[in-house]
Amino acid sequence: QVHLFQSGTELKPPGASVKLSCKASGYSFTSYGVSWVRQAPGKGLEWMGWISTFNGNTNYAQNFQGRVTMTTDTYTTTTYLELTSLTSDDTAVYYCSRDSPHYFQDGVRFDLWGQGTLVTVSS
Amino acid sequence: EVVLTQSPGTLSLSPGERVTLSCRASQSVRSSYLAWYQQKPGQAPRLLIYGASTRAAGIPDRFTGSGSGTDFTLTISRLEAEDFAVYFCQQYVTPPWTFGQGTKVEIK
């Protein structure tokens, strides 16, 4: 069964870092990239960045440059998102999504999503 | 950044009605880089349409996407109970990839 399974809820104080995981199963892992998208409570969707699971190349949204790191482990078919210097504005549900293997590509993208991880930033 | 503006913000409709949702881009978007998603409370988004008009796998044919340039539309021919949700458009031609703010379709 094709699936993306994300790690569990996180509660972090301001200034801390968080590292989330997204494990893929049921498909050829390195044939697709992964994007991360977050959604603040009651708000819309915000794309954070993309990673190639084939070679680890990344492209991050400007809003997160310097604070975000995406990595991938082909042996465990897991992709990671690390976000540093957390503030209350980072409180959101974070989703991983199966994406194109190429950053610039049309066609089917974001066709499979994880269940989401709630990150709460609070003292 | 390409800003996608969706209208209306909320639609109150009854099952069986026809729905037309709008997504307007701040600059031209090549059709093959425009997608639509459905999101229900507590769930992840679900891909409905990509390439502006191609239904994703398993999406019923009551969902139709159309448009080009800066104006795109998602039409639901006859609303069913499971269609009450929030709908987002997205572009992935000019980074950062952006989403519209969403249109909520609620039961009247």
Interface residues (C-beta under 8 A of the other chain):
Chain A: S35 V37 G44 L45 E46 W47 N59 A61 Q62 N63 Y95 D106 G107 V108 R109 F110 D111 W113 G114 Q115 G116
Chain B: R30 S32 Y33 A35 Y37 A44 P45 R46 L47 Y50 G51 A56 A57 F88 Q90 Y92 V93 P95 P96 W97 T98 F99 G100 Q101 G102
